[in-house]
Each structure stands twice: as C-alpha cells, then as structure tokens.
C-alpha cells in the first residue's frame, strides 16, 4: 500500500509515484485492495473523470506490520547472500529429472 500514505490520492498521482508496475497492474492491485477492504475507491463523474483512493481504517491497521517489515528490510543483503551461496552450492548437482 505504498503510495497511499497521503489521505486521498488520484489514480494519476499513484501511477506517477509507483513506477515499478504498469497502469494496468496498478488498477488490478487497487481493485484487489478495494475488494479486501483495505482501500476505499471514490469515483467522481465529470470531465475529466476522477478516481480517488484512500486507505481504509482496516488498511491503516496494517501500519505496525509494515513498519516492522521496513525495519527488517536491512536484512535483504543477507537474503541475497544466502541465495547466492545456495545457488553456488547446488550448481554441482545434476538437474532434476
């Protein structure tokens, strides 16, 4: 739910800030979060049409979990080292049949 920290965000704002996924995938993820009750979507008809998203109270209840994950993320280098060590040690094995 990164990118939704602000109270209300228009889709175009989120699309500009979250550059690691396509607009199509962003739409799919936002709809999934809406379905799960973590995000509230508000459609404003008119020209231009506007769609706004905000984190629901249920979504905000996840903040402590995300804070803990952010703190833990200092270990990602160790995870990468473990992967490389694993891959290096398993190169000697024949491929599974």
Secondary structure, 3 states (H helix, E strand, C coil): CCCCCCCCEEHHHHHHHCCCCCHHHHHHHHHHHHHCCCEEEEEECCCCCEEEEEECHHHHCCHHHHHHHHHHHHHHHHHHHHHHHHHHHHCCCCCCC
